[in-house]
Amino acid sequence: MATALVIENDPSDDLRRLGDWLTEAGLELTVLRPHAGDRLPETLDGFLALIVLGGDQNAYPDAAGVPGAPWFPALEGLLRKAVRHRVPTLGVCLGGQILARAHGGLVALSGAGPEIGPGLVGRRDAADNDPLFRWVPLLPDVLQWHRDEIVELPANAVLLAASSRFPHQAFRIGDRAWGLQFHIECDADMIADWARSDSDVLTELGYDPELVVQATTAALADVEEVWQPFAMRFAALAQGTLPDADIPDTGIGRTLPLLGQ
C-alpha cells in the first residue's frame, strides 16, 4: 500500500474523518507527532504524499523571534522540499499557513477576528484548471476554527477559494501542493472538544458553545459530500492514478531530480 506522511502538530487536531477517507482511497498513513517528541525526517524519501494538520500554535514567530513550535523551522524546510520534488502535499488550517510561510507568504493574527463554525467559501476561476478543486462546487461547505490568517500568499501561489472576511481560503503552490485555511477533517467530538477549550473565545464573540457544536454537527454531511471526493482525488494523485489530463502543466518542477538523487 502507498504511504503518506502525516504531521500532527497538536493532539487536539488529528486526522479523524480525513484519515478515514485517505485510507479508504488506498493510502497507508504514517503519523508523526512532534508535539510528543517524534522527530521529523530530513527528506521525504519513501513517501508518496505529505499532509500537515492544524493546531493551536501560531505559524509565525513571536516578538522575540521564537517559532510557534520548536519543530516549525524543520517543518517549513520539509514543505519546501515537498514542493521542489513535486510530492503531493496538503496543509490544513495551521498546516496551510505553515506551507504559505515556507514559500514567502505572510501569516498574522487576523484583524477580522476569529472565524469559527460552519460556513461557505467561494471557489475562484483558477480552480477550473486545478486537479483537485475543479470538481469542488462554487460555494463548498467548510468548517472554520482559526484566529490567524494568511494575509499575503506566496508570489507563486494560485488562489483557489476565498471569502469576504478572509480572502485566502485555499491555494496551490506548484502543481501539487495545496493549503486550506479551513478544516475538513473534523467530526462532532473534535468540535465539541474545541468548543470546551475555547469557551472564553466563544463567549467573547457572543456565541453559545452548544449552538456552535449543533450547527457544526448539522453541517458534517455537507462537508463530507464535498471533501471526501477531494481527499480521494488527492490520494489518487499521490498513487499516480489521477489521469494526466487532470493535472495542470505549471512548468514548475518538471526538470527537478527525483527524490534521493
N, C-alpha and C positions, 0 to 999 in steps of 0.2 A: 504493500500500500504506500502511496506517495505521502511524504512527511512535510508538514508545515511547522515552522517555529512560531510559537505564541509567547509574547512577553506580557506578563501580568504585572502591572505597576502597583496595584493596590488590591488587597484581599476583598474589598467591598465591590470590585468590578471584575468579575471573572467572565468566562466565555458564555455561560448559560445557553440560551437558545441558539446563538451564533455557532457555538461549538457543535450542537446537535446537527445544525444544517450542514456544516462543513464535513463532518464525519459521514453523514448520510450521502454526501456527494463524493465520497471516496478519499478524503484526506485524513491521514493519521496526524494527530496533533501532539507535538512535543511542547509542553508548557514550562517555561522558566519563570520563577518568581524571585526577581532580585530583591523585592521587599523582604523576603525571607532568607536572603543570603545566597541565592543562586547567582553564579557568575555568567555574564553574557559571553557568547563566543566572539572571537575576533573576526571570523568570516561566516558566511552563510553556506559554506561547502556542505553538500549533502541535504540541503533543504530546498524544497521547491517553492516555498512561499514564506512570507513574514507577516505576522499580524501583531499589532501593538494596541493594547487595550487602554482604557481610561483610568482615572484615578483622581484623588483629591488634591494632588500636588499641583504646583504651578509649573508650566512648561518653560518659564523664563527664570533667570537667576534673581535673587533678592538684591536689595540695595548694596550689599557688600560683595556681590558677585558670586554668591553661593548658589549652586543649581538647586532646582526644586527637589531633586533626589540625587544621591551620590552617583548613581549609575546613568544619569541622563546624558552626560557627555559621551560615554561609550555607546549609548543607545542611538544618539544622533549620528555617530560615526557609522554604526551598523546600517542605519537608514540611508545614509549616503551611498554606502556600498551596494545596498539593495537596488537603488535606482541606477547606479553606474553599471551594474551587472544584469539589469533587467529582471530581477527577481520579483514576481508578483507580490505586491505589498498593500496592506490595508491598515490604516491608522484610524482608530475610533475615539472621538472626543479628544481627550488628552493626547492619545496616540496620534491623531491627526494634527494637533497643534505642534507636537514634537517633530513630526515629519515636515511641517512647514518651516519651523525654526532651523532644522538641519540643512535646509536649502536656501536660507537667506530671508525667510519670511519673518514677520513681526507678530508676537503674541503679547497681550497685555490684559490687565483687568478691564472688563467691559465697562464702558461709560454708560451703556444702556441698562445696566443692572443684570442680575441673574436671569437666566431663561430656564424655566422649569415646567415640566409636564408635557402632555401630548400636544402636537402641533403639525403644521404643514410647512413644507419648503417648496420653492418654485424651481423647477428644472430650467436650466439655461439652454440656449440654442446649441451651444457646443456639445451638449450631451447627445445630440442626434448622431454624432460620429464616435461615440465612446463605446468600447466593447462591453461595459457593464451597465452604464446609465442609459443607453439608447432604448431599453425596454422599460425603464422606470417611468411611471405616469407623470403628467405635468405637475401635479401637486401631491407628491407622496406623503403619506403619514410617517411621522418620526416621533421619537421620544427625546426630549431635551432635559439636560441637567448640567448646567455649566455657569460659571461666573466670569471666566476668562473668554477671550475670543481672539481669533486671528484677525488682526487689524490690517495687515498687509501680506498678501500672498507672495510667494517667491516669484521672481521675474519670469521664470519658465513654467509657471503653473497655469493650468487651464481651469477656469471656474466652471463648475458643472451644476451647482444649485445654490440658491440664495434665499434670503428672506428680508423683509423690510428693516428689521432691527439689527440683524446680524447678516451682513451681505456675503460672507464667505462660509457657506454651509457645507459645500463639498467641492473638491478639486482633484485634479490629476497632475502628477509630475511625470514627465517622460511618457512612455506608452503603457506602463503597467504598475503605477504606484498611486493609490488613492487615499485621500484624507477626508474624513467625515467629522463635522462638528457635533453632530447629533449621535444618539445611541440607537443601535438596532438589536443589541444583544440581551436587553433586559427582560426579565419576567416579573410577575407581580410581587414575588417575595423580595427581589432585589430593590424594586421601587419602594416597597414598604420599609425596608431597612434604611434606604436613603432618606425617606421622609422622617424617620425617627432621629437619625443622626443630624439632619439639617433642620430640625424643628424650629430653631431660632430664626433661621433664614426664611423659612416659610411664614412664620409669624410676622416677621418684618415686612414681608411682601403682602401680607393680608390674606394669605392662602390658608385654608383649612387642610391640614395634612391628610385627614381621612378622605376628603373630597379629591385631593390630588391623586391619591392611590386609586380611588374608584375610577376616576377619569382615565388614568393611565391603563388600568386593567381593561377598561372597556375598549381601549384603542389597540390592544395587543394583537387581535386578529387582523386588523387592517395593516398593522406594521408587518406582520408575518407575510401577508399576501404580497407585499412589495419586496421585502428584503430577504425572504428565503430564496426566491429565484435569483436575486442579486448575488447572494452567497454561493449559490450553486454555479453561477457563471464564473465567479472568482475561482472556485475550486477547479472548474474545467480549464480555465486559463492556466492555472498552476500545473495541471496534469497534462497540458498540451493537447487537450481535446476540444478546445474552443476553435471554431473554424477561423482560418487565417483571414477570411474576408471580413470578420467582425472586429479585427484588431487594426486600429488606425496606424498608418505609417507616419510617425512623427519625425523620423530621421534621427532620433536620439538613441544612442547606444547600439546602433546596428553593427558597428565595426569593433566594439569592445571585446576583449578576450573573454573566454569562458571562465567561470569560477575556478580558482585553483591554478590558473595559468599565469 
